[in-house]
Amino acid sequence: MAQGIPEEVLMNTALIKDLADVAKDAALLHGVLMRIKETPNSSEVVTYASFTLFPSPVPKAVFHQALAVQTHFNTLVDKISQDPGFLEEALASTIAVDDFTRRLFGIYRQTLKEGRSQSVVLGLNRSDYMLDQRQDGTSSLKQIEINTIAASFGGLSSGMPDVHRHILKVAGRLEESQRILDNNPAAGLARGLAKAWELYGSERAVVMFLVEEGQRNIFDHRYVENELWKRKIPTIRRRFQDVGKMGSLDQDKKLFVDGQEVAVVYFRDGYMPQSYISEQSWDARLLLERSLAVKCPDIGTHLAGTKKVQQELARPGVLERFFPDQPQVVEQIRATFAGLYTLDMGPEGDKTVAMALAAPDQFVLKPQREGGGNNIYGSEICKVLEGAKGSTERTAYILMDLIHPSPVDNYLLRRDAPLQLCKCLSELGVFGAYVRQGEDMVMNECVGHLLRTKSTEHSDGA
């Protein structure tokens, strides 16, 4: 949908109140659910996941551009994960100051030294974009980041088309309801997992979801799990501490957890330092990486999604390293890049610091962290860089141009929050799935999309 909802609908208070009630029930009916904060590990009381009352408009051209480039991003991530020289060079300055990246890279080095146990590679990623508003009124697609580990909301977003179609029908907007696209990332993500499980070659072996301690977002996982069970593929859910206590490798490096052979490890945890609560957690990660199980992602693919790698890819000539004879692919990928700048020690990094301090409102400072809520804006950039400008601490960050999307009026439905019209910004996520066996790419697909919307009051995405 490229146009927003008409003002006469947005301003009809009685209709909006009725639609909000209908919308919440529709979300519950279609499984757009979360556990509540108070009891994150119980489904006795659940609520609807936060969502917009009306679907967010996206211009057709940039939407199709994002879908079309996704298979190239899949290939790029896979090529980076197989290039230890590039990863070592790209991450050298980060490893020196960021303990989390250093520990991950240590596992990467060890697995390379021992030799890869498994020739099957599975990648399930999500590339996130915002639409930068040009002065002529058109929008350009700009990548925020690519998530190569635990990319979420493929499940919940699969339930949203039916929710929004129903709301629009009740609002009397039948034509708009028919223009909402089908979208089922959960099925596509499950297809990747199923292909990896099949290539592993044991019907008895399970797909293990490696999950967090607090599991509020369990229904997002359940969508994908159910798709696997439909294919008669068994799944289990375990945490790092469970792998630490009950995980082992046999003489062929087959992974067993609680006595069950694991064909595929699907990481829905492990992307933040807080995931590794003890040395036992790090030992568990190493055990998984050394095993014959297919890892989603393996450690190289995890590192390929770091902010520092993103910044290095924007340097002149770097994409050509991975696509030497494919100038059109390079052009398609590069067209999505926002300005990205190094903070490494030396003249280039010094120039970046000076540029950021002179105009902090034009940039965002990004640490090497996943999970949202970590980015630094405006005057806070000055505080961080003033404190770290002459120190290697600054190399733990990258600087990126601030993207200026055009706000749209909508209502955000959140548990216990007042119903009010607000200015909203959306982030478009595109899901990719690929499976490689040795040299052969046996699956490489764009499998769906996600729109995450927030009020303009919030800097980071919801």
For each residue, the residues with C-beta under 8 A, 3 or more apart:
1: 55 56 57 58 176 179 180
2: 57 58 59 60
3: 57
4: 54 57 408 409 410
5: 9 10 54 173 176 409 410
6: 9 10
7: 10 11
8: 11 12
9: 5 6 12 15 16 171 173
10: 5 6 7 16 409 411 421
11: 7 8 421
12: 8 9 15 16
13: 16 17
14: 17 18
15: 9 12 18 19 171
16: 9 10 12 13 19 20 53 411 419
17: 13 14 20 21 419
18: 14 15 21 22 170
19: 15 16 22 23 53 167 170 171
20: 16 17 23 24 53 411 413 419
21: 17 18 24 25
22: 18 19 25 26 166 167 170
23: 19 20 26 27 51 53 163 167 413
24: 20 21 27 28 48 413
25: 21 22 28 29
26: 22 23 29 30 162 163 166 167
27: 23 24 30 32 33 48 49 51 159 163 413
28: 24 25 31 32 33 48
29: 25 26
30: 26 27 159 160 162 163
31: 28 156 159 219 222 223
32: 27 28 48 49 51 156 159 160 163 219
33: 27 28 46 47 48 49 156 219
34: 46 47 48 49 216 217 219
35: 39 40 41 42 43 45 46 47 215 216 217 218 219
36: 39 40 45 46 47 216 415
37: 40 216
38: 45
39: 35 36 42 44 45
40: 35 36 37 214 215 216
41: 35 214 215
42: 35 39 45
43: 35 46 218
44: 39
45: 35 36 38 39 42
46: 33 34 35 36 43 219
47: 33 34 35 36 415
48: 24 27 28 32 33 34 51 413 415
49: 27 32 33 34 156 219
50: 412 413 414 415 462
51: 23 27 32 48 160 163 412 413 453
52: 55 56 410 411 412 413 424 453
53: 16 19 20 23 167 410 411 412 413
54: 4 5 164 167 168 410 411
55: 1 52 164 168 176 180 451
56: 1 52 408 410 424 426 451 453
57: 1 2 3 4 408
58: 1 2 62 63 131 426 428 451
59: 2 62 63 131 139
60: 2 63 64
61: 64 65
62: 58 59 65 66 129 131 139 140 141
63: 58 59 60 66 67 428 449
64: 60 61 67 68
65: 61 62 68 69 141 335 336
66: 62 63 69 70 127 129 141 336 428 430 449
67: 63 64 70 430 446 449
68: 64 65 332 446
69: 65 66 72 73 127 332 333 335 336
70: 66 67 73 74 127 430 431 432 446
71: 74 75 432 434 444 445 446
72: 69 75 76 323 329 332 333
73: 69 70 76 77 125 127 146 333 432
74: 70 71 77 78 123 125 432 433 434 444 445
75: 71 72 78 79 434 441 444
76: 72 73 79 80 313 319 322 323 333
77: 73 74 80 81 123 125 146 148 301 304 305
78: 74 75 81 82 121 123 301 434 436 441
79: 75 76 82 83 322
80: 76 77 83 86 87 300 304 309 322
81: 77 78 87 121 123 297 298 300 301 303 304
82: 78 79 300
83: 79 80 86 87 322
84: 87 88 108 112 300
85: 88 89
86: 80 83 89 90 312 321
87: 80 81 83 84 90 91 105 108 300 303 304 309
88: 84 85 91 92 105
89: 85 86 92
90: 86 87 308 309 312
91: 87 88 94 95 101 105 303 306 308 309
92: 88 89 95 96
93: 96 97 308 344 345 392 395
94: 91 97 98 101 306 308 368 395 396
95: 91 92 98 101 102 105
96: 92 93 102 392 395
97: 93 94 392 393 395 396
98: 94 95 101 102 368 396
99: 102 103 273
100: 103 104 272 273 368
101: 91 94 95 98 104 105 303 306 308 368
102: 95 96 98 99 105 106
103: 99 100 106 107 276 282
104: 100 101 107 108 299 302 303
105: 87 88 91 95 101 102 108 109 303
106: 102 103 109 110
107: 103 104 110 111 282 285 286 289 299
108: 84 87 104 105 111 112 299 300 303
109: 105 106 112 113
110: 106 107 113 114 286 289 290
111: 107 108 114 116 289 290 298 299
112: 84 108 109 115 116
113: 109 110
114: 110 111 117 290
115: 112
116: 111 112 119
117: 114 253 290 291 292
118: 121 291 292 293 294 295
119: 116 437 438
120: 196 199 200 294 435 436 437
121: 78 81 118 294 298 301 434 435 436 437
122: 192 193 195 196 264 294 295 296 297 433 434 435
123: 74 77 78 81 148 192 296 297 301 432 433 434 435
124: 151 154 189 192 193 266 296 297 431 432 433
125: 73 74 77 146 147 148 151 297 305 431 432
126: 146 147 151 152 154 429 430 431 432 450
127: 66 69 70 73 143 145 146 147 429 430 432
128: 143 144 145 146 147 427 428 429 461
129: 62 66 141 142 143 144 336 427 428 429 430
130: 142 144 403 405 425 426 427 428
131: 58 59 62 139 140 141 142 403 405 406 426 428
132: 139 140 141 142 338 403 404 405
133: 137 139 404 405 406
134: 137 138 139 140
135:
136:
137: 133 134
138: 134
139: 59 62 131 132 133 134 405 406
140: 62 131 132 134
141: 62 65 66 129 131 132 335 336 428
142: 129 130 131 132 336 337 338 401 403
143: 127 128 129 146 310 336 337 338
144: 128 129 130 338 403 427 461
145: 127 128 305 307 310 366
146: 73 77 125 126 127 128 143 305 310
147: 125 126 127 128 150 151 305 370
148: 77 123 125 151 297 301 302 304 305
149: 267 270 271 297 301 302 305 370
150: 147 267 268 269 270 271 370
151: 124 125 126 147 148 154 429 431
152: 126 217 220 268
153: 156 157 220 429 450 452
154: 124 126 151 157 158 185 186 188 189 220 223 224 431 447 448 450
155: 158 159 185 186 219 220 221 222 223 224
156: 31 32 33 49 153 159 160 217 219 220 223
157: 153 154 160 183 185 448 449 450 451
158: 154 155 161 183 184 185 186 187 223 448
159: 27 30 31 32 155 156 162 163 223
160: 30 32 51 156 157 163 164 183
161: 158 164 165 180 181 182 183
162: 26 30 159 165 166
163: 23 26 27 30 32 51 159 160 166 167
164: 54 55 160 161 167 168 177 180
165: 161 162 168 169 177 178 180
166: 22 26 162 163 169 170 177
167: 19 22 23 26 53 54 163 164 170 171
168: 54 55 164 165 171 173 174 176 177 180
169: 165 166 172 173 174 177
170: 18 19 22 166 167
171: 9 15 19 167 168
172: 169
173: 5 9 168 169 176 177
174: 168 169 177 178
175: 178 179
176: 1 5 55 168 173 179 180
177: 164 165 166 168 169 173 174 180
178: 165 174 175
179: 1 175 176
180: 1 55 161 164 165 168 176 177
181: 161
182: 161
183: 157 158 160 161 448 449
184: 158 187 188 448
185: 154 155 157 158 188 189 431 447 448 449 450
186: 154 155 158 189 190 223 224 227 448
187: 158 184 190 191 227 447
188: 154 184 185 191 192 431 433 445 447 448
189: 124 154 185 186 192 193 224 227 431 433 447
190: 186 187 193 194 224 227 228 231
191: 187 188 194 195 227 433 443 445 447
192: 122 123 124 188 189 195 196 296 433 434 435 443 445 447
193: 122 124 189 190 196 197 207 224 228 233 264 266 296
194: 190 191 197 198 227 228 231 233
195: 122 191 192 198 199 435 442 443
196: 120 122 192 193 199 200 263 264 294 296 435
197: 193 194 200 205 207 228 233 263 264 294
198: 194 195 201
199: 120 195 196 294 435 437 442
200: 120 196 197 205 263 264 292 293 294
201: 198
202: 205 261 263
203:
204: 261
205: 197 200 202 260 261 262 263
206: 234 235 236 260 261 262 263
207: 193 197 228 233 234 235 236 262 263 264 266
208: 235 236 237 238 257 262 264 265 266 293
209: 221 225 235 236 237 238 266 268
210: 238 239 240 243 265 266 267 268 269 270 288
211: 215 218 221 237 238 239 268 269
212: 215 239 268 269 275
213: 239
214: 40 41
215: 35 40 41 211 212 218 221
216: 34 35 36 37 40
217: 34 35 152 156 220 221
218: 35 43 211 215 221 222
219: 31 32 33 34 35 46 49 155 156 222 223
220: 152 153 154 155 156 217 223 224
221: 155 209 211 215 217 218 224 225 237 268
222: 31 155 218 219 225 226
223: 31 154 155 156 158 159 186 219 220 226 227
224: 154 155 186 189 190 193 220 221 227 228 266
225: 209 221 222 228 229 235
226: 222 223 229 230
227: 186 187 189 190 191 194 223 224 230 231
228: 190 193 194 197 207 224 225 231 233 234 235
229: 225 226 232 233 234 235
230: 226 227
231: 190 194 227 228
232: 229
233: 193 194 197 207 228 229
234: 206 207 228 229
235: 206 207 208 209 225 228 229
236: 206 207 208 209 257 258 260 262
237: 208 209 211 221
238: 208 209 210 211 242 243 246 257 258
239: 210 211 212 213 242 243 269
240: 210 243 244 269 270 275 276 277 280 281 284 285
241: 244 245 277 280 281 284
242: 238 239 245 246 247 257 258
243: 210 238 239 240 246 247 257 284 287 288
244: 240 241 247 280 281 283 284
245: 241 242
246: 238 242 243 257 258 259
247: 242 243 244 255 256 257 284 287 288
248: 255 256 287
249: 253 254 255 256 287 290 291 292
250: 253 254 256
251:
252: 292
253: 117 249 250 290 291 292
254: 249 250 261 291 292 293
255: 247 248 249 261 262 265 287 288 291 292 293
256: 247 248 249 250 259 260 261 262
257: 208 236 238 242 243 246 247 260 262
258: 236 238 242 246
259: 246 256
260: 205 206 236 256 257
261: 202 204 205 206 254 255 256
262: 205 206 207 208 236 255 256 257 265 291 293
263: 196 197 200 202 205 206 207 293 294
264: 122 193 196 197 200 207 208 293 294 295 296
265: 208 210 255 262 288 291 293 294 295 296
266: 124 193 207 208 209 210 224 296
267: 149 150 210 270 271 295 296 297 302
268: 150 152 209 210 211 212 221
269: 150 210 211 212 239 240 275
270: 149 150 210 240 267 275 276 285 302
271: 149 150 267 275 302 370 371
272: 100 275 369 370 371
273: 99 100 276
274: 277
275: 212 240 269 270 271 272 281
276: 103 240 270 273 281 282 285
277: 240 241 274 281
278: 281 282
279: 282 283
280: 240 241 244 283 284
281: 240 241 244 275 276 277 278 284 285
282: 103 107 276 278 279 285 286
283: 244 279 280 286 287
284: 240 241 243 244 247 280 281 287 288
285: 107 240 270 276 281 282 288 289 299
286: 107 110 282 283 289 290
287: 243 247 248 249 255 283 284 290 291
288: 210 243 247 255 265 284 285 291 293 295
289: 107 110 111 285 286 295 298 299
290: 110 111 114 117 249 253 286 287
291: 117 118 249 253 254 255 262 265 287 288 295
292: 117 118 200 249 252 253 254 255
293: 118 200 208 254 255 262 263 264 265 288
294: 118 120 121 122 196 197 199 200 263 264 265
295: 118 122 264 265 267 288 289 291 298 299 301
296: 122 123 124 192 193 196 264 265 266 267
297: 81 122 123 124 125 148 149 267 300 301 302 305
298: 81 111 121 289 295 301 302
299: 104 107 108 111 285 289 295 302 303
300: 80 81 82 84 87 108 297 303 304
301: 77 78 81 121 123 148 149 295 297 298 304 305
302: 104 148 149 267 270 271 297 298 299 305
303: 81 87 91 101 104 105 108 299 300 306 309
304: 77 80 81 87 148 300 301 309
305: 77 125 145 146 147 148 149 297 301 302 309 310 370
306: 91 94 101 303 309 310 368
307: 145 310 311 366 367 368 369 397 398
308: 90 91 93 94 101 311 312 368 398
309: 80 87 90 91 303 304 305 306 312 313
310: 143 145 146 305 306 307 313 314 340 398
311: 307 308 314 315 340 341 342 398 400
312: 86 90 308 309 315 318 342
313: 76 309 310 318 319 337
314: 310 311 318 334 337 339 340
315: 311 312 318
316:
317: 320 321
318: 312 313 314 315 321 322
319: 76 313 322 323 330 333 334
320: 317 323 324 330
321: 86 317 318 324
322: 76 79 80 83 318 319
323: 72 76 319 320 326 327 329 330 333
324: 320 321
325:
326: 323 329 330
327: 323 330 331
328: 331 332
329: 72 323 326 332 333
330: 319 320 323 326 327 333 334
331: 327 328 334 335
332: 68 69 72 328 329 335 336
333: 69 72 73 76 319 323 329 330 336 337
334: 314 319 330 331 337
335: 65 69 141 331 332
336: 65 66 69 129 141 142 143 332 333
337: 142 143 313 314 333 334 340
338: 132 142 143 144 400 401 403
339: 314 400 401
340: 310 311 314 337 398 399 400 401
341: 311 352 355 398 399 400
342: 311 312 348 349 352 398 399
343: 349 352 353 394 395 397 398 399
344: 93 348 349 395
345: 93 349 392 394 395
346: 349 350
347: 350 351
348: 342 344 351 352
349: 342 343 344 345 346 352 353 394 395
350: 346 347 353 354 389
351: 347 348 354 355
352: 341 342 343 348 349 355 356 399
353: 343 349 350 356 357 385 389 394
354: 350 351 357 358
355: 341 351 352 358 359 363 399
356: 352 353 359 360 363 365 381 382 385 399
357: 353 354 360 381 382 385 386 389
358: 354 355
359: 355 356 362 363
360: 356 357 363 377 378 379 381 382
361: 377 378 402
362: 359 401 402
363: 355 356 359 360 381 399 400 401 402
364: 375 376 377 381 399 400 401 402
365: 356 375 376 377 380 381 384 385 397 398 399
366: 145 307 374 375 376 397 398 399 400
367: 307 374 375 376 396 397
368: 94 98 100 101 306 307 308 396 397
369: 272 307 374
370: 147 149 150 271 272 305
371: 271 272 374
372: 460 461 462
373: 460
374: 366 367 369 371 460
375: 364 365 366 367 459 460
376: 364 365 366 367 380 381 384 397
377: 360 361 364 365 380 381 402 459
378: 360 361 381
379: 360 382 383
380: 365 376 377 383 384
381: 356 357 360 363 364 365 376 377 378 384 385
382: 356 357 360 379 385 386
383: 379 380 386 387
384: 365 376 380 381 387 388 397
385: 353 356 357 365 381 382 388 389 394
386: 357 382 383 389
387: 383 384 391 393
388: 384 385 391 393 394
389: 350 353 357 385 386 394
390:
391: 387 388 394
392: 93 96 97 345 395
393: 97 387 388 396
394: 343 345 349 353 385 388 389 391 397
395: 93 94 96 97 343 344 345 349 392
396: 94 97 98 367 368 393
397: 307 343 365 366 367 368 376 384 394
398: 307 308 310 311 340 341 342 343 365 366
399: 340 341 342 343 352 355 356 363 364 365 366
400: 311 338 339 340 341 363 364 366
401: 142 338 339 340 362 363 364
402: 361 362 363 364 377
403: 130 131 132 142 144 338
404: 132 133
405: 130 131 132 133 139 425 426
406: 131 133 139
407: 423 424 425 456
408: 4 56 57 423 424 425 426
409: 4 5 10 421 422 423 424
410: 4 5 52 53 54 56 421 422 424 453
411: 10 16 20 52 53 54 419 420 421 422
412: 50 51 52 53 417 422 424 453 454 455
413: 20 23 24 27 48 50 51 52 53 417 419
414: 50 417
415: 36 47 48 50
416:
417: 412 413 414
418:
419: 16 17 20 411 413
420: 411
421: 10 11 409 410 411
422: 409 410 411 412 455 456 457
423: 407 408 409 455 456
424: 52 56 407 408 409 410 412 453 454 455 456
425: 130 405 407 408 453 454 455 456
426: 56 58 130 131 405 408 451 452 453
427: 128 129 130 144 451 452 453 454 461
428: 58 63 66 128 129 130 131 141 449 450 451
429: 126 127 128 129 151 153 449 450 451 452
430: 66 67 70 126 127 129 446 448 449 450
431: 70 124 125 126 151 154 185 188 189 446 447 448 449 450
432: 70 71 73 74 123 124 125 126 127 444 445 446 447
433: 74 122 123 124 188 189 191 192 443 444 445 447
434: 71 74 75 78 121 122 123 192 441 443 444 445
435: 120 121 122 123 192 195 196 199 441 442 443
436: 78 120 121 439 440 441 442
437: 119 120 121 199 440 442
438: 119
439: 436
440: 436 437
441: 75 78 434 435 436 444
442: 195 199 435 436 437
443: 191 192 195 433 434 435
444: 71 74 75 432 433 434 441
445: 71 74 188 191 192 432 433 434
446: 67 68 70 71 430 431 432
447: 154 185 187 188 189 191 192 431 432 433
448: 154 157 158 183 184 185 186 188 430 431
449: 63 66 67 157 183 185 428 429 430 431
450: 126 153 154 157 185 428 429 430 431
451: 55 56 58 157 426 427 428 429
452: 153 426 427 429 461 462
453: 51 52 56 410 412 424 425 426 427 462
454: 412 424 425 427 458 460 461 462
455: 412 422 423 424 425 458
456: 407 422 423 424 425
457: 422
458: 454 455 462
459: 375 377
460: 372 373 374 375 454
461: 128 144 372 427 452 454
462: 50 372 452 453 454 458
